Amino acid sequence: MNSVLELIGRKKALFNSDIIKNEHELNKIVSNSTFLVLGGAGSIGQAVTKEIFKRNPNKLHVVDISENNMVELVRDIRSSFGYINGDFQTFALDIGSTEYDAFIKQDGKYDYVLNLSALKHVRSEKDPFTLMRMLETNIFNTDKTLQQSIDNGTKKYFCVSTDKAANPVNMMGASKRIMEMFVMRKSKQIGVSMARFANVAFSDGSLLHGFNQRIQKQQPIVAPNDIKRYFVTPQESGELCLMSCIFGENRDIFFPKLSENLHLITFSEIAIKYLEDLGYEPYLCKDEDEARELVKKLPSQGKWPCLFTSSDTTGEKDFEEFFTDKETLDMDKFENLGIIKNEALFDEYKLNNFENTIKNFKQNLSWTKDEIVKEFFTMIPDFGHKETGKYLDGKM
């Protein structure tokens, strides 16, 4: 089978030259440091954990709410890297829970805390309850774990933002943009850095990951043919996060530089490459019914039914951008990594107001999506959110 790189239409890994150039320094720092990785069993979290593990840290603790993914992470690490002399442990905990707070209280001493936990799906913003969990995970858990890191004398706190935080059009992107504001406030007390990057190819729950599932379950492949995205491999996502965590100055946001190695590709193009790689010829269907019907007989003839349509669901961004024209960039420090340089800009009054309003909603166990959207517009006046009334869960 082709590598992930080839499936996303690339021949070269993005960050090789930067990693090679800084490998000695990376190894030295990691092997003398202690790490806590939050959300470490998601696709990016696993990639970051592996990048740290293979450089022999003194201590590496990994926390994630998904017990099953954590088991797979440990099996994967044992099978590919083996063991380290340092203290490597995993904990199946919810970062928002009392148990997690007790875990931090017991020790909590880490040089570096990396937070990769996130609710990342546009589909998670269609109902008010999952949307509130998105705020809790993306904004308030970040703020809480930042404060705990400050209290415990952590040297550096890293968290993942998203390219969708630059001029956000969906609630996920906006929640990460607001998270960045909360992080800026705490950056007065602790060194912080972040990363914004593209879609991670074949990451858990992504459309490309869904292609694997559809093939295994003998179901049609469905993809939009009008949305172009930048893709990085899971390993590249881990490298980008570690580079930002170790080498980022306070408030830096790292992102992949656009080059001939990183180019836009549609989901349908990847679907075609993926099927051809498995030895199938894509067969274009006119609607869902035809696709569901043909999947019973076409695969045995070496063809796979596909439905490629244009996108009309809420929260899809027409194009991707890693930064806005208002942000200051450093494009010279690394060959393939750009850096957004930030001042500690935030509006204390707005942050407190937002926090109190959300807290009141939760105490009363009552809020609507409209009420939350209104708070988002208060925080981000030029928020480009457009409600189409159509969501991904309403499609095959």
N, C-alpha and C positions, 0 to 999 in steps of 0.2 A: 504493500500500500504506500502511496505517496506520503511525504511528510506533510504536516499542517502547513508549512511554508508554501509548498507547491500548490496545495489546494486553495490557498488564498492568493495565488498568482505571483508568488515571489521566489527568487532564487537565493537571496542573501538575508541572513539575520540582521536585525537593525543595529544592535548595540555592541557587536563583537569588538570593534576597535576601541571603544571607550572602556569596555570591561577589561580587555587585555592590558591596556595602558595603565589602568588603576588596580589591577589584580593584586599586586604585592601589598599595596596600602589597604585594600579591602580585606584581604586575608589577615593582615596584622591586627586591624581594628576588630573584626568579627571574632577572631580567636581569643581576644583579650576582653570580650564584652559579654553582657547578659541581656537576653531578649525576651519580651513578651509579645506574642502575635495574637491579636484578637480577630475573630472571624477567620481563623487560620485553616478551616477545612473547606472553604469555598474555593473556586478555581484560582483566583489571584492569591488568596491566602495560602493555598498549598504550594503554589509556585514560589512565593516569598519564603515560606518555611524551608523549602528545599535549598534555595539559594543561601540561606543562613546556615542550615545544617551542614552542607558540604564544605563549609569553611570553619568547622570545628569550634563553635561558640562555647564559652564556659557554662552558660545556662541558656536553655531554650524551652520556654513554656508556651503551649499553644492552647487557646481557648476557642471553642465554637459551640453553638447551640445544637449542631447536627452530630449526634452520636455516630451515625452510620458513616458519614463522610470522614469523620475523624479516624475511624477504624481503617478505612481505605488509605488515608494519608499515612498512617503508621506502617501498614503493609507495604505501601509503595516505597517509603523511605528505607525500610529494612531490606527490601528486595533490590533497590538500586544503589544505596549508599552504605548500608550496614549500620555501624554504631559509631558513637563519638565518646570521648572521655568525659565530656561535660554532662550536666544534668538535663536530660531531655524527657519532658512529660507533657501529656495532653489532658485537658479537662473539658468535659462536656457540660458547659455552663452557659446560661443566658446572661449576657453582660448587664442587663437591666435588673438582675435579681439580687436578693439578699445573700444567696449562697456565693455569688461572685464577689460581693463586697467583703464577705468573711474571708474568702480566698486571698483577696488583696491585703486585708488587714493582717493576716498571718505572716506574710512576708512582704510582697509588693515591691521588693527592691530590684529594679531592672535599669540598666543603662539606657536601653532603647525600648520604647513601646510602639508597636506598629498596629494600627487599627484598620483592618480590611473589611470589617463587617458593614453590610449595607443591604437595604432593600433597593434593588436596582431596576425593577421592571416597570415599564410604563403601565402595564396591566394592573399593577398594585395600587393605582390611584383612582380606580373607578368607583370604589365604595368608601364611605367615610371612615370605616373602622380599620381597614388595611392601610389607608392613607395615614391615619394617626400613628399606626405602628411604624410606618416609614419615617415620620417625624421623630418618633422615639428613638429609632435605630440610627438614622442618619445624622440627627442633630443633637438630641439630648444625651444619648449614650456617649457620643463623642465628647461632649462638654463634661460629662461626669468623669469619664476615664482620663481626660486631660487634667482635671482637678486632682484626681487621685495620684497622677504622675507627678504633679507639682508637689503635693504633700509628701511624696516618697523620694523626692530628690532625683527623679529621672533626668538624665542628660538631654534626651531628645524624644519628641513625640512625632510620629509620622502618621498621616491618614490619607486615604485615597479620596480625591475629589472625582470629577468626571469632565470630559470634554463638553458634556451637556450643561455644565454650570456656566459656560461662556454664553451669554445671551440666552438664558433658558427658555424653552417653550413648553416643557412638561414639568409636572410636580416633582418628579425625581430629580431633574436637573436643578430646579429651584431649591429643593431641600438641601442639595449639596452646596449650592451657592450661599444659602443661609448658614450652613455648617461652616463654610469658609469664614464668614463674618464672626461666628462664635470663636473659631480657632484664632482669628486675629486678636480678639480681646485677650485670650489667655497667653498669646505670644509675648506679652509684656513680662510674663513670669516664668516661661519655659521656652527652650528652642523648639520650633515646630517646622516641619516641611511637609509638602503634599505632592501629589502627582495627578495630572489629568491625562488620561489616555483613551485610545480608541477602543473599539469592541475587542474583547479577547476571544479569539477564534475557538469554537467548540467548548466554550466555558459552560459550566452547569446552567441549565435552564435557558441557554441562548437558542436562537433559531437553528444555528449550525449543529449544536448538541442534539437538537430535536431531529435532525436528519438521521443521526445514528439510531435514535429511538424508532423513527418511522420505518426504517429498513428492518430492524429487528422484529417489529410488530407487523410487518407486511402491510404497511399503510402508504398512501400517496405522499409525495413530497410537495409541500406548499411553500411558496416564497414570493415576496414582492419583487417586481422587476424594475421598479422605478426609484428605489432607495439605494444610494451608494454610500458605503461606509469604509472607513479605514480599519484594518484589522491588525492586531499584534498577536503573536503566539503566547501561550501561557508562560513559557520561559522568559520571553521578552518582558511580560508584565511583571514578573518577579524581579528581573534585573533592574527595571526602571524604578520600582519601589525601593529596592535596597540602595541603589545609587542615590536617590533623593534622601533617604533616611540617613545614610552615612555622610554624604558629601554636601547635602543641601544646607545653605546658611538659613538663619532664622527667617521664616515666612516665605521661603522659596517654594515655587510650584514647578516641578519638572514636567516636561512633555516631550513626545518624540518629534524630532524635526521632520518636516515634510521633505522627502527626497525622492529620487527615482526608485528607491527601495520601498517606499511607503506610498501606495497609490490607492485611489478609490476603486472599489469593485462592488457590483450589485450582489445581493443574496442569490438571485437566480443564476448568475454566472458561477458562483461557488457551487450551487446545487448541481449544475451540469458537470463541472469538473469532478465533483464528488461521486456522482453516479457513474461517469465514464471510468473513474478510477476503480470502481467496484465491478466494472465490466458490463454495465447496463447502458442502454441508449435511452435518453430522456424522451418520453412521449407526452406531448402537450395536450392537455384536456381542456374542454370548454367550460366546465363547471364542476362543483364539488361532487355531484351525483355521479357524473361520468368517471371521475377519478376514483371514487370509492368502488364503483362497479368493476372498472378495468384492472384494479390491483389484484383481483382474484385470478386473472388469467395471463396478463402481460408479462410478469416477471419470469415465467417459465419460458417465454420466447426471447428473453434477454432485453426486455424493455421495461421501463418503470414509469408509471403515470405521474405527471407533474401538473400542478396548477400554478401558473405564474400570473399574478394580478397586480394592478396598481394599488397603492396604499391610501386608505381613506380613514384611518383610525386616529383617535385623539392622541396628541403628544409626540407624534413622529416629527423629527426635525428634518427639514429638506436637505440640509448639508451639515457638515461637521466642522467645528473650529475649536482649536485648543486655547485660544486667547482672544481678547477683544482689542480694538485699536486704542483703547484707553490704558492698556497695561504696558509696563516697561519690561523689555526683554533683554536677556543676556544670551546671545547666540554664539559666543566665542569660547566659553569655558570648555565645552565638550564638542566632540565631532558630530554626534547624532542626537544629542539631548539639548533641548532648549530650556531656558529657565525664565519664569515670570518672577520679577523682583517686586516684592510688596512692602509698602509701608504698613504700619499697624492702623489701618483705617477701619473704623466701625462706629456705629451710633449707639452709645450706651443706653440712651433712653428707648430707642426702638427695640434693642435686644431684650431689655428688661420687660417691656410691654408685651412683646411676642411670647416670652417665657411665661409671664403671668396669665395671659389670655389662654394659652394652651393648657396651663395647669388648672385653670378654672373649668375648662371644658371637661377635663379628665375627672376632676373631683365631682362634677355634676353628672358624670356618665352620659353626657348629652352634647352632641355637636353635629353639624351638617357639613357636607363637602363644601358648600358655598361659603360657610363661615371660615373654613380653613383657607380656601382660595383667597378670600378677602384679606386674611392676615398675610398671605404670601405677597399680595399686591402692595400692602403697606411696607413690607420689607424690600421688595423689588418693584419699584413703581413702573418700570418699563418691561415687566414680565410679559412674555409673548404667548401666554397660554390661550389656546383656542379650543373650545369644547365642540367636538363634532357629533357627540352622542353615540359614536361607534367605538367599540373597544376590541382588542385582539381576541378576548375570550368569546366574542360573538362570531368568530370565524374558525374555519378548520385549521 
